[in-house]
């Protein structure tokens, strides 16, 4: 069957012409687990890859987080491990500042006839965005906010992580010290390079915060009128942070809960809806009086339980959800309240929006955004009511149940009704199968804690 892709080789050629020193190009694609994968091309291969795509085996769509095939999905041997195409995303060609003479671009996976494959996370998000535009004449606007830990590299690689020493003195952070400027000062050389690299890649990195644990930081990306761009940039920022940490002899991790004694890392999604002129449809002096906003929150609450496998996709993800930990433990909402899962932040009426707080930093930004938008779309169409906002401590209020462990989340996604309509049955079956197999592999391996608890006691 003839290819039906639009030819985009002119963009690739223009980039190469403007960057004559580039001889290596990374094709970056993000799998279901949120892992950045791809291929490395030589300069003379780039324009053909933008003209005709680049082959990739279908099995790469269903790798677990360790990179192992999951044949149980039916997308490995049952398909003869046939070729798919990695197709370039316009506007994503940038230099790689941590590697000499190297650039990168983002790709999505399509079938050979040009059909976007359902198991590509970016395609899943694009399909939900399209429904907003076609069915509601609205455009989702969003931003990704990432928390992460800087660690002592040697101890982290040995599986015994600890906070790193300052890059300007011998101090090692060991207290909570939220918003402590000295902590950001101690790692100023890292952040100087990080922001310089963000400029090179045109990433809209803004506010820097020293978060609520030793070595924990947060960087805010400016909102984008296209949530696909926002999620592309979230993936790019994660790669950039890890590379910059390596340059400075550190390790950076987006694990949801790397330390038992400290808070975990979240990925907060800021989202609103715009009309054709770009006006914020959530704008309101009193959010309670904005019906579109209220229905969106109602839909998010209705979809919360079945969405948790996307918001918290790994075994480690569920260690983050603890009472009074700034990680929500129920489907709840509130105004200017950080103890709930769906928050309307303080701010000007024209900037009113939703901050979605359940997702861990380990989640896949494309799938998280897609699940959030699916819930919002459902709420708008069904005119779902959000119930009363939480005032005070959301951890002390009764609220709608959400799964608190990996197995319950897998089961809830298997039984999904709302998300199945937006992601499709094939996606739900594939993603659940992948995570079910991954969970079985994870729990089959005895850990150091097994021996610590049971070696002599049972």
C-alpha positions in Angstrom: 0.0 0.0 0.0 1.3 3.4 -0.9 2.5 5.7 1.9 0.2 8.6 2.6 2.5 10.7 4.8 3.0 14.4 4.0 6.6 15.0 2.8 8.5 17.0 5.3 12.1 16.6 4.2 12.4 20.4 3.6 12.3 21.0 7.3 15.0 18.5 7.9 17.2 19.9 5.1 16.7 23.4 6.4 17.9 22.3 9.9 20.9 20.6 8.5 21.8 23.5 6.3 21.7 25.8 9.4 23.8 23.4 11.4 26.5 22.1 9.1 28.5 20.6 11.9 25.8 18.1 12.8 26.8 14.5 11.9 24.7 12.5 14.3 20.9 12.7 14.8 18.9 10.8 17.5 15.3 9.8 16.6 13.5 10.0 20.0 10.2 8.0 20.5 8.5 7.5 23.9 7.1 4.0 24.6 4.1 3.1 26.8 6.2 3.0 29.9 7.4 6.6 29.3 10.9 5.4 28.3 12.7 7.4 25.6 13.8 5.0 22.9 14.7 5.4 19.2 17.6 5.2 16.7 20.8 7.1 16.0 21.1 8.3 12.3 24.1 9.6 10.4 23.7 12.9 8.7 23.0 11.5 5.2 20.2 9.3 6.6 18.2 12.2 8.0 16.4 13.7 5.0 15.3 10.3 3.7 13.9 9.5 7.2 11.9 12.7 7.1 10.7 11.9 3.6 9.7 8.2 4.1 9.9 7.6 7.9 12.2 5.1 9.6 11.5 1.5 10.2 11.1 0.1 13.7 9.8 -3.4 14.8 6.3 -3.5 16.2 7.7 -5.3 19.3 9.3 -2.0 20.4 5.8 -0.7 21.1 5.2 -3.2 24.0 8.5 -3.3 25.9 8.2 -3.3 29.7 10.2 -0.8 31.7 13.3 -3.0 31.6 13.1 -3.2 27.8 11.9 -6.8 27.7 9.4 -8.0 25.1 5.8 -8.7 26.3 4.6 -11.3 23.7 1.3 -11.7 25.7 0.1 -8.4 24.1 -0.1 -10.1 20.7 2.1 -7.4 19.2 5.4 -9.4 19.0 5.5 -12.9 17.5 1.8 -12.9 16.6 2.5 -10.0 14.3 5.7 -11.6 13.0 7.5 -8.6 14.6 6.7 -6.7 11.5 8.0 -3.2 10.7 6.3 0.0 11.6 7.4 3.6 10.8 8.8 6.2 13.1 7.4 9.4 11.6 9.0 12.8 12.5 7.1 15.4 14.4 7.4 18.9 12.8 9.1 21.5 14.9 11.0 19.1 17.2 14.4 19.2 15.5 16.9 20.6 18.0 20.6 20.3 18.9 21.6 18.0 21.8 23.7 20.3 24.0 25.3 17.6 26.0 26.8 15.8 23.0 29.0 17.3 20.3 27.8 17.5 16.7 24.5 15.8 17.7 20.8 16.7 17.2 17.5 15.1 17.9 13.9 15.0 16.8 10.7 13.5 18.2 8.9 10.8 16.3 5.5 8.9 16.6 4.8 5.4 15.4 2.6 4.7 12.4 1.6 1.7 10.4 3.1 1.4 6.9 -0.1 2.8 5.3 0.2 6.0 7.4 -2.3 5.0 10.2 -1.2 6.2 13.6 -0.7 3.1 15.8 -3.0 2.9 18.8 -0.2 1.8 21.1 1.9 4.9 20.5 1.3 7.2 23.5 1.6 10.4 21.5 -1.0 9.1 19.0 -3.3 8.3 21.9 -3.1 11.9 23.1 -3.5 13.3 19.7 -6.8 11.4 19.2 -8.3 12.9 22.4 -7.2 16.4 21.4 -8.8 15.9 18.0 -12.1 15.0 19.7 -12.1 18.3 21.6 -11.5 20.3 18.5 -14.0 18.4 16.3 -16.8 17.7 18.8 -16.6 20.7 21.1 -14.7 23.3 19.1 -12.3 23.7 22.0 -8.5 23.4 22.2 -6.8 22.0 25.4 -4.0 24.2 26.8 -1.5 22.7 29.2 1.8 22.6 30.9 3.9 19.9 32.6 5.4 20.5 36.1 8.1 18.0 37.1 9.7 17.2 40.4 12.9 15.1 40.6 15.7 14.2 42.9 19.4 14.9 42.5 21.4 12.2 44.1 25.0 11.1 44.8 25.7 9.1 41.7 27.8 6.4 43.2 25.4 5.6 46.0 22.4 5.8 43.6 24.0 3.3 41.2 24.6 1.0 44.1 20.9 1.0 45.0 21.5 3.0 48.3 20.7 6.5 47.3 21.6 9.6 49.2 21.5 13.3 48.6 24.5 14.6 46.8 27.1 17.0 48.1 26.9 20.6 47.1 28.7 21.5 43.9 30.2 24.6 45.5 31.1 23.3 49.0 31.1 20.0 51.0 27.6 20.3 52.4 25.2 17.5 51.9 21.5 18.4 52.4 19.8 16.3 55.0 16.6 18.2 56.1 13.3 18.9 54.5 14.0 22.7 54.0 11.2 23.4 51.5 11.9 26.4 49.2 15.3 26.8 50.8 17.4 29.0 48.5 20.7 27.8 49.8 19.8 24.3 48.3 19.4 25.8 44.9 22.5 27.9 45.4 24.5 24.8 46.3 23.7 23.3 42.8 24.0 26.6 40.9 26.5 25.2 38.4 24.0 22.4 37.5 21.1 24.8 37.1 23.2 27.3 35.1 24.0 24.6 32.5 20.4 23.3 32.7 18.8 26.6 31.8 21.4 27.3 29.1 20.6 23.9 27.5 16.9 24.6 27.8 17.5 27.8 25.7 19.3 25.7 23.1 16.4 23.3 22.8 13.8 26.1 23.1 12.3 24.6 26.2 10.2 27.1 28.2 11.7 26.2 31.6 10.7 28.8 34.2 10.4 28.7 38.0 12.9 26.6 39.9 12.0 25.4 43.4 13.9 23.5 46.0 11.2 21.0 47.0 10.3 19.2 50.2 13.2 16.7 50.6 17.0 16.7 50.4 18.1 17.0 46.8 14.5 17.3 45.5 13.8 20.0 42.9 11.0 21.2 40.7 11.1 23.0 37.4 8.0 24.5 35.8 7.5 24.5 32.0 5.4 27.4 30.6 2.0 26.4 29.4 1.5 25.7 25.7 -1.5 26.3 23.4 -0.9 22.8 22.1 -0.7 20.1 24.8 1.2 17.8 22.4 4.0 20.4 22.4 3.7 20.6 26.2 4.2 16.8 26.5 7.0 16.7 23.9 8.8 19.3 26.0 8.2 17.3 29.2 9.9 14.3 27.7 12.8 16.5 26.4 13.2 18.1 29.8 13.6 14.8 31.5 16.3 13.7 29.1 18.1 17.0 29.5 18.0 17.0 33.3 19.4 13.5 33.5 22.2 14.4 31.0 23.1 17.6 32.9 23.2 15.7 36.2 25.7 13.3 34.6 27.9 16.2 33.4 28.2 17.4 37.1 28.9 14.0 38.5 25.3 13.6 39.9 22.4 11.3 39.2 18.9 12.6 38.6 15.8 10.4 39.0 12.1 10.8 38.3 11.2 7.7 40.4 8.0 8.5 42.3 9.4 7.4 45.7 13.1 6.8 45.8 13.3 7.3 49.6 11.0 5.8 52.2 11.6 8.6 54.7 11.1 11.5 52.3 8.3 12.8 50.1 7.9 11.5 46.6 8.1 13.3 43.2 4.9 14.2 41.3 4.2 15.4 37.8 1.5 18.0 38.1 -0.4 18.8 34.9 -1.9 22.3 34.5 -4.8 22.4 32.0 -7.5 24.6 30.7 -9.6 24.9 27.5 -9.5 27.7 24.9 -12.0 28.8 22.3 -11.2 29.5 18.6 -9.7 32.9 19.5 -7.6 31.5 22.3 -9.7 32.8 25.2 -9.6 30.8 28.4 -13.0 29.1 28.7 -12.3 28.4 32.4 -11.9 32.1 33.2 -14.0 33.0 36.3 -14.0 35.2 39.3 -15.9 32.5 41.0 -14.9 29.0 39.7 -18.1 27.5 41.1 -20.1 29.6 38.6 -18.2 28.3 35.6 -20.3 25.3 34.4 -17.7 24.1 31.9 -15.0 24.0 34.6 -17.3 22.2 37.1 -18.4 19.6 34.5 -14.7 19.0 33.6 -13.9 18.4 37.3 -16.9 16.1 37.6 -15.6 14.0 34.7 -12.1 13.9 36.2 -13.5 12.5 39.4 -15.6 10.0 37.6 -12.6 8.7 35.6 -10.0 8.9 38.5 -10.1 5.3 39.7 -9.8 3.7 36.2 -7.0 6.2 35.3 -4.7 5.4 38.2 -2.7 2.9 36.2 -1.7 5.7 33.9 -1.1 8.2 36.7 0.9 5.7 38.8 2.2 3.1 36.3 4.8 1.3 38.4 5.2 -0.7 41.6 7.2 2.1 43.1 4.5 4.7 42.2 2.2 3.5 45.0 4.8 4.2 47.7 4.2 7.9 47.1 0.6 7.9 48.2 0.6 8.5 51.9 -1.6 10.7 54.1 -0.3 14.2 54.7 2.4 13.7 52.0 1.2 16.2 49.4 0.2 13.2 47.2 -3.5 12.8 47.0 -5.2 9.6 48.2 -8.7 10.1 46.9 -10.7 11.6 44.0 -11.3 15.0 45.5 -11.2 18.7 44.4 -10.8 22.1 46.0 -9.9 25.7 45.4 -6.4 26.8 46.5 -6.0 23.5 48.3 -2.9 21.2 47.9 -4.5 18.3 49.9 -6.8 17.3 47.0 -6.2 15.5 43.7 -7.8 18.2 41.5 -6.9 21.7 42.5 -7.9 25.1 41.2 -4.8 27.3 42.0 -5.0 30.8 43.3 -4.6 33.5 40.6 -6.2 36.0 38.3 -9.7 35.1 37.0 -8.5 35.1 33.4 -5.9 32.4 34.3 -8.2 30.1 36.1 -7.3 26.5 35.3 -7.0 22.9 36.8 -3.9 21.6 38.4 -4.1 17.8 38.3 -1.9 16.3 41.1 -2.1 12.5 41.3 0.5 11.6 38.7 4.0 10.6 39.7 7.1 12.0 38.0 7.6 8.4 36.7 4.4 8.5 34.6 4.2 9.0 30.8 3.2 12.6 30.1 1.4 11.8 26.9 -0.8 9.2 28.5 -1.4 11.3 31.6 -2.5 14.2 29.5 -4.7 12.0 27.4 -6.4 10.4 30.5 -7.0 13.9 32.0 -8.5 15.2 28.8 -10.6 12.1 28.4 -12.1 12.6 31.9 -12.7 16.3 31.1 -14.4 15.5 27.8 -16.6 12.9 29.4 -17.6 15.3 32.1 -18.5 18.1 29.6 -20.5 15.8 27.4 -22.3 14.1 30.3 -22.6 17.3 32.4 -21.0 15.5 35.3 -21.3 17.2 38.7 -18.1 17.6 40.8 -19.8 17.6 44.2 -18.7 20.0 46.9 -15.1 21.3 47.0 -13.0 20.2 49.9 -12.2 22.8 52.5 -9.4 22.2 54.9 -7.5 18.9 55.1 -8.5 16.7 52.2 -6.8 13.7 53.8 -9.4 13.8 56.6 -12.4 13.9 54.3 -14.3 11.0 52.9 -14.0 10.9 49.1 -14.4 8.7 46.1 -12.0 5.7 46.3 -9.0 5.4 44.0 -6.8 2.3 43.8 -3.9 2.3 46.3 -1.8 -0.4 44.8 -0.5 -1.6 41.5 -2.8 -4.7 41.2 -6.0 -2.9 42.0 -5.1 -0.2 39.5 -4.5 -2.8 36.8 -7.9 -4.4 37.6 -9.6 -0.9 37.5 -8.1 -0.2 34.1 -9.2 -3.6 32.7 -12.7 -2.7 33.7 -12.5 0.9 32.4 -15.6 2.3 30.8 -14.8 6.0 30.3 -11.2 5.6 29.2 -12.1 2.6 26.9 -14.2 5.0 24.9 -11.3 7.4 24.4 -8.3 5.1 24.2 -10.1 2.2 22.5 -10.4 -1.4 23.6 -7.2 -2.4 21.8 -5.2 0.1 23.8 -6.8 -0.9 27.1 -6.1 -4.6 26.5 -2.5 -4.0 25.4 -1.6 -1.6 28.2 -3.2 -3.8 30.9 -1.5 -6.9 29.6 1.9 -5.1 29.5 1.5 -3.9 33.1 0.1 -7.2 34.3 3.1 -9.1 32.9 5.5 -6.4 34.2 4.0 -6.7 37.7 4.3 -10.5 37.6 8.0 -10.1 36.6 8.6 -7.5 39.3 7.1 -9.5 42.2 8.8 -12.8 41.1 12.2 -11.5 42.1 13.1 -11.7 45.8 14.4 -8.4 47.2 16.8 -7.5 50.0 13.7 -6.8 52.1 12.5 -10.3 51.7 15.6 -11.7 53.3 15.7 -8.9 55.9 12.2 -9.8 57.1 11.9 -13.5 56.5 15.3 -15.2 56.3 15.3 -16.1 60.0 11.8 -15.3 61.2 9.7 -17.8 59.3 
